[in-house]
Amino acid sequence: MKYLITLIRYQSIDYDKKRRKLSERFPLIVDKPLCDEEDGETVGSLLTMEHPDFEELFVKHNAQDLKDFVTSSALYNAIDTLTEKQRSVLKHFYVDNLSNKEIAHLYNESPQNISKLHQQALKKLRKHLGLESKNSGKRET
């Protein structure tokens, strides 16, 4: 029993250290000014503003293809390199917020296969965009 209590205690300490380290590394600063001007906009003011672009995205939610949601021309061209099924999986995953299991049910396939398609599509996009790291195939020890 003492072993379990000690184990839980140290695990909780490690968890707290990781959370604290992440919160210090990536603080959420909403009142940070976007420019040097005294009366400039802040990140928080942008979050509360109504943008027509967001409304257009919600209207486009019924779009049939992933490319309808992309605004970057490089990413748009990279998506053209994907197969139709890979594009469809990415759309269901990122636009429709479906899980691998739900997408697998739509295609009558296994969740592992959907996960593999998803990973292959991301790898192909990274490669086309030049984001592929040199040590991507090697594990760090």
SULCOR-V895778 format. One record per helix or strand of 3 or more residues. SS is the DSSP state (helix for helix, strand for strand). FROM is the first residue (numbers start at 1). LEN is the number of residues. Records with the same first field share a line. If there is no record, write none. Layout:
SS->FROM-LEN ; FROM-LEN
This chain:
helix->2-24 ; 43-6 ; 52-11 ; 66-4 ; 73-8 ; 84-12 ; 100-8 ; 111-19
